[in-house]
Amino acid sequence: MGTTWSVKFLQPSPPLDTNTVTLRIAARLEELEQIFSTYRPQSELSRFNAAHGTNWIPVPHELAALAAESWRISEITGGGFDVTVEPLVRLWGFGPQRRTDGLPR
C-alpha cells in the first residue's frame, strides 16, 4: 500500500522464533495488499473501484467489513470522514501516480 513496515515485540515465555513471526506477518500483510492496495491494479479494491455499473460483485469479507465500518463512521461524523477521498488523493499526487507539476489547478 505504498509503504514499508517493521515490527518490534516482547518475547513471550517460551520465546517465539523471530524468523517465523516475521514471515507470518509478511504473509498477512501481503494478503491485505492483495485486497486493499490502491497501488496494485489487480487488488480487490482496485478491481472494485474499476467496476462499472451497479451490479453486485463479490468482494472479500475484509473489504465488505471495511466498507461497512467506513459508512458507519461517515454517518456518525456527519460526513466528516469520507472514505471516497481517492479522487482528492490522486489530484494532490499522494496515490500511485506521483504529482510532479506543482499544486492542482
N, C-alpha and C positions, 0 to 999 in steps of 0.2 A: 504494500500500500504506500510505496514511496518512502520508506524509512528503514532504519536499522533497528536492531534490538540487542539487549544484553540482559542477563539475569543474575541476581545475587540471591542466595537463600541460606538460611541457617540449616546446618545439617542436623537431622533428627538422630536419635539413637535407636537402632544402629544406623550408621551413615548410609546415604544413597550413593550410587555410582554417578559421579557428576557427568560423565560422558553420556550415560543413559538418559539422565534428566535433560541434558542439552538436546539430545536427539529427539526426545519426545516433545519438548517444547517447539523445536524447529518444525517437526511434523505437524503439530497442531496449528502453528502459525501459517504453514503452507496450505493447510485445509481452509483456513479462514481467508487467505489470499485468493484462493480459487472461488470463494463465494463473494467477498466484499470488495475486491480490488477495483478501483477505477483506472488503474494503470494497465490492466490486462484486458484486452478486448474480449477474451473468451471467459472471463469470470462470470458467475451467475448474475451479479449486479449489472455488469456491463451489457450482458445479453438482455436482461430485463429492461434496462434503460433504452436499448436499441429497438425493442419490440414495438411494432406499430399496431394500431387498432386497440380495441377494448376487450378482446377475448382474454379469458383467464389463462395464465400459463403456470406450469408447475415451478415452484422455487423451493430451495432447501428450507427446512424448519427454521434455521438460524436467521435467514433473510426475512421470512414471514414474521418471526418474533421481533426482529429489529424494526421492521416497518410498523408493526402494531404499537410497539413502545414509542417510536418516534411520533406517531399520530397522537398517542396519549399525552406525551409531553407537550406537543404543539397545542393541544386542546387546553391543558391546564395553564399554559403560559400565554393564552390568548393570541397564539401565533408568533410569540417572541422567539420560539425555537422553530425553525423551518428546515426540515430535512431536505427540501428541494432546492437547496442553496447551490447545487452543482453548476448551474449556468453562471453564477457570480464567481465561483471558484475558477472556472475557465476564463471568464472575462478578465479577471485580475492576474491570471497566469500562475495560479497555485496548483493546477492539476498536472496531468502527464505532459501536456504541451506547455512548456515554459514560455512566458511572455518576455520578449527582449526589446520591445519597441516602446517602452515607457508606459505611462498611465493609459487606461482605457479611455476611449473618446465617446 
